[in-house]
Each structure stands twice: as C-alpha cells, then as structure tokens.
C-alpha cells in the first residue's frame, strides 16, 4: 500500500510533537491543531488498537469504546498489515506504567 504523505509538513508536525515535554503541553498543542472530534477519533483508534493487541473481541471493544465495527475492522487491518506503530507505543506505555507501579510499591 502506497502512503500518500507530504513528508515536509508531516515531518514538521512530528518534530513539533517530539518537542513536547509533558502532558500539559500535549493538551495545549493538540487542542490547538485538532478539533475535539478529531482528537477523540485519534484517541479512540489508539484505544481500539491496544485492545486488539490485547486480544479483545470486536464486540467487547465496541462496547467499551463505542467504536463502530467498521473502525475496529479498519484498525485491525492496519495491525494485520505489519504496521508496528500502535504496538510500539502501547508497549512503551505499558513499560512506563510498570515502572511507575514498581516505584509506587517501593
């Protein structure tokens, strides 16, 4: 599948995201560049992807996220195409949460 991405502007956006230092800066930035619906859609797709990676069923995911089966299927196809972005980010979040939990237990 050929990706139709304008590398110059997308790279500039990615650099801006990578420059953000904390959650508050993320909120400020994304609220400026996305509508609430766009931001919620991105978040929902990521949530769907992580749930698919955890082995949840479409029905369970739909009930938990209110995502349509079409959205779940679309995200599932992307995961099945060997794309690793969601999986990579989800693994890093789990590792960070584990470190934070271990730190809290100490």
Backbone bond lengths (Angstrom), bond angles and torsions (degrees), N, CA, C in turn:
res aa  C-N    CA-C-N  psi(-1)  N-CA   C-N-CA  omega(-1)  CA-C   N-CA-C  phi
1 X - - - 1.449 - - 1.530 108.54 -
2 X 1.298 117.60 126.32 1.453 122.48 179.28 1.527 109.44 -83.08
3 X 1.298 115.56 129.86 1.457 120.27 178.29 1.518 108.92 -91.80
4 X 1.304 116.25 129.46 1.457 121.95 -179.27 1.528 108.53 -101.92
5 X 1.332 115.04 79.78 1.458 120.83 -176.85 1.521 108.76 -118.49
6 X 1.333 115.53 131.98 1.452 121.31 173.95 1.524 107.05 -77.95
7 X 1.305 116.50 98.00 1.468 121.67 -172.20 1.528 113.11 -55.66
8 X 1.306 118.21 -42.09 1.473 120.38 -176.41 1.510 112.59 -61.20
9 X 1.314 117.35 -52.84 1.464 119.78 -177.53 1.519 111.62 -73.18
10 X 1.323 117.38 -33.82 1.465 120.07 178.89 1.530 109.84 -68.30
11 X 1.300 117.25 -42.47 1.466 119.48 178.30 1.523 111.01 -63.17
12 X 1.313 117.36 -36.98 1.460 120.61 177.21 1.535 109.84 -63.49
13 X 1.323 116.75 -42.18 1.461 121.18 176.79 1.523 110.40 -62.57
14 X 1.330 117.29 -46.56 1.467 120.80 -179.48 1.532 110.86 -61.53
15 X 1.319 117.06 -39.82 1.466 120.15 177.33 1.528 110.30 -62.25
16 X 1.317 116.09 -39.55 1.464 119.65 178.24 1.532 110.28 -63.19
17 X 1.329 116.95 -43.88 1.470 120.74 179.17 1.525 110.07 -62.59
18 X 1.319 116.96 -44.78 1.462 120.76 -179.75 1.528 112.61 -65.45
19 X 1.323 117.52 -20.78 1.462 120.45 179.60 1.526 112.57 -80.45
20 X 1.327 117.29 -13.69 1.463 120.46 -178.42 1.519 109.85 -70.22
21 X 1.327 115.71 137.67 1.459 119.77 -171.44 1.519 115.35 -104.54
22 X 1.330 118.18 -16.19 1.460 118.91 -178.49 1.531 109.77 -158.69
23 X 1.318 114.54 176.57 1.465 120.52 -176.28 1.531 111.54 -62.00
24 X 1.318 117.20 -41.07 1.469 120.53 -179.45 1.525 110.40 -60.99
25 X 1.326 117.65 -42.04 1.462 120.56 177.37 1.524 110.88 -64.16
26 X 1.327 117.20 -36.34 1.465 120.45 176.73 1.516 110.75 -62.12
27 X 1.324 116.03 -46.62 1.469 119.03 178.30 1.521 111.05 -59.07
28 X 1.330 116.71 -47.46 1.466 120.33 -179.47 1.529 111.24 -58.60
29 X 1.311 116.32 -47.12 1.461 121.36 -176.91 1.529 111.67 -65.29
30 X 1.334 116.18 -53.50 1.467 119.01 -174.99 1.522 112.64 -68.92
31 X 1.325 117.70 -30.68 1.463 119.17 175.12 1.528 110.98 -67.67
32 X 1.322 117.13 -26.07 1.465 121.04 177.43 1.526 112.52 -78.09
33 X 1.329 118.05 -34.59 1.461 118.69 -173.17 1.522 114.52 -103.58
34 X 1.323 117.36 -12.25 1.470 120.48 -178.86 1.528 109.98 -122.33
35 X 1.309 115.19 149.12 1.459 117.98 167.51 1.528 106.47 -73.92
36 X 1.304 116.51 163.82 1.460 120.05 177.68 1.525 110.10 -59.69
37 X 1.327 117.21 -40.46 1.463 120.40 179.15 1.525 111.91 -64.06
38 X 1.336 117.60 -41.20 1.469 120.57 178.44 1.520 110.73 -63.28
39 X 1.309 115.98 -45.22 1.459 120.35 -179.50 1.523 111.03 -64.51
40 X 1.332 116.93 -43.35 1.460 120.37 177.68 1.529 111.49 -64.26
41 X 1.337 117.63 -36.00 1.464 120.76 177.87 1.523 111.38 -65.92
42 X 1.327 116.84 -42.91 1.467 120.52 176.98 1.526 110.36 -61.62
43 X 1.323 115.92 -45.85 1.464 120.45 -179.69 1.527 110.80 -63.21
44 X 1.324 116.45 -40.41 1.460 120.13 179.87 1.526 110.64 -64.36
45 X 1.327 117.60 -43.23 1.467 120.26 179.33 1.522 111.37 -62.28
46 X 1.325 116.13 -40.59 1.466 119.08 177.45 1.528 110.14 -64.47
47 X 1.323 117.27 -43.71 1.461 121.92 177.88 1.524 110.50 -59.75
48 X 1.326 116.68 -45.53 1.469 121.18 177.63 1.523 110.00 -59.20
49 X 1.317 117.14 -45.88 1.461 120.87 -179.06 1.515 112.45 -60.82
50 X 1.320 116.83 -43.36 1.464 119.09 -179.83 1.523 110.88 -67.32
51 X 1.320 116.91 -35.06 1.470 120.07 178.57 1.533 110.51 -69.85
52 X 1.335 116.89 -38.33 1.461 119.76 175.78 1.527 110.41 -62.59
53 X 1.316 116.49 -43.01 1.463 120.77 178.73 1.527 111.23 -62.65
54 X 1.333 116.71 -30.51 1.464 121.22 177.45 1.522 112.30 -79.69
55 X 1.342 117.09 -3.54 1.460 120.83 176.35 1.521 115.58 87.73
56 X 1.325 117.23 14.15 1.458 119.55 178.98 1.527 110.42 -71.42
57 X 1.319 115.99 152.65 1.457 121.27 179.16 1.520 110.63 -79.71
58 X 1.335 115.23 159.82 1.462 120.15 177.75 1.520 110.72 -56.41
59 X 1.330 116.94 -42.25 1.464 120.67 -177.60 1.530 110.71 -63.71
60 X 1.314 116.74 -45.34 1.465 120.76 178.77 1.519 110.71 -61.75
61 X 1.328 116.23 -43.61 1.464 120.74 -179.80 1.521 110.46 -64.96
62 X 1.305 116.98 -44.35 1.462 120.92 179.94 1.526 111.01 -60.14
63 X 1.326 116.34 -43.69 1.466 120.46 179.74 1.529 111.56 -65.80
64 X 1.323 117.23 -38.72 1.462 121.48 -176.44 1.526 113.17 -77.47
65 X 1.342 116.65 -31.73 1.471 120.07 -172.07 1.517 114.14 -113.01
66 X 1.320 117.53 -11.50 1.463 123.57 -173.03 1.525 112.48 65.50
67 X 1.326 117.42 14.55 1.463 121.37 177.42 1.524 109.10 -74.27
68 X 1.310 115.54 144.31 1.456 119.93 176.19 1.523 109.24 -72.49
69 X 1.324 115.47 158.77 1.466 118.55 176.97 1.530 110.09 -64.13
70 X 1.333 117.41 -27.91 1.472 120.13 176.91 1.527 110.66 -64.64
71 X 1.325 116.70 -42.83 1.465 120.42 178.08 1.520 110.74 -65.25
72 X 1.324 116.15 -44.30 1.465 120.15 179.57 1.523 110.14 -61.70
73 X 1.307 116.62 -43.35 1.457 121.47 179.26 1.531 111.01 -63.31
74 X 1.328 116.87 -42.49 1.467 121.35 179.70 1.526 110.46 -61.23
75 X 1.317 116.60 -46.71 1.461 120.25 178.76 1.529 109.73 -64.47
76 X 1.319 117.21 -40.37 1.461 121.26 178.01 1.516 112.53 -60.83
77 X 1.340 116.25 -40.76 1.475 119.88 177.38 1.523 110.69 -63.50
78 X 1.332 116.86 -41.28 1.465 119.88 178.96 1.517 110.87 -62.61
79 X 1.328 116.37 -42.42 1.471 119.74 177.55 1.524 110.38 -63.83
80 X 1.334 116.48 -37.44 1.454 121.56 -179.65 1.515 113.84 -72.39
81 X 1.328 117.06 -17.49 1.461 121.31 179.47 1.525 112.42 -82.63
82 X 1.317 116.26 8.48 1.459 119.82 177.94 1.511 114.24 84.02
83 X 1.304 117.21 9.40 1.466 119.39 176.86 1.524 108.12 -74.84
84 X 1.296 115.95 139.54 1.457 119.88 -170.68 1.519 114.37 -117.48
85 X 1.319 118.40 4.06 1.462 120.67 -174.83 1.513 114.00 -62.45
86 X 1.321 117.30 -48.24 1.460 120.30 -179.33 1.522 109.67 -65.09
87 X 1.318 116.11 -44.80 1.468 120.31 -178.84 1.528 111.03 -61.13
88 X 1.322 116.87 -43.12 1.461 121.49 -179.95 1.527 110.54 -62.55
89 X 1.326 117.08 -48.23 1.464 120.77 -179.04 1.525 111.06 -65.23
90 X 1.328 116.88 -42.43 1.465 120.71 179.81 1.524 110.99 -61.87
91 X 1.328 117.30 -41.75 1.464 121.01 179.09 1.526 110.74 -64.03
92 X 1.313 117.07 -39.58 1.464 120.15 179.88 1.523 111.08 -67.51
93 X 1.329 116.70 -38.99 1.465 120.31 178.10 1.527 109.98 -64.44
94 X 1.338 116.91 -44.69 1.469 120.09 178.78 1.522 110.88 -59.92
95 X 1.321 116.83 -42.53 1.467 120.87 179.39 1.523 110.79 -63.28
96 X 1.324 117.20 -42.80 1.463 121.23 179.05 1.528 110.47 -64.61
97 X 1.332 117.12 -42.27 1.467 120.74 179.11 1.527 110.63 -64.57
98 X 1.342 116.70 -37.15 1.465 120.87 177.73 1.525 109.98 -64.32
99 X 1.330 117.34 -44.37 1.454 120.86 178.91 1.520 110.99 -61.66
100 X 1.339 116.50 -42.03 1.462 120.68 179.67 1.525 110.54 -65.32
101 X 1.344 117.49 -40.25 1.465 121.18 178.61 1.523 110.48 -66.23
102 X 1.343 116.79 -41.87 1.461 120.58 178.24 1.526 110.61 -63.11
103 X 1.320 115.91 -38.28 1.468 120.81 179.75 1.529 110.44 -67.08
104 X 1.344 116.24 -39.82 1.458 121.00 179.12 1.526 112.10 -66.86
105 X 1.339 116.19 -31.48 1.466 120.95 -179.98 1.529 112.36 -76.79
106 X 1.315 116.08 -19.81 1.474 119.78 -176.30 1.507 112.64 -77.02
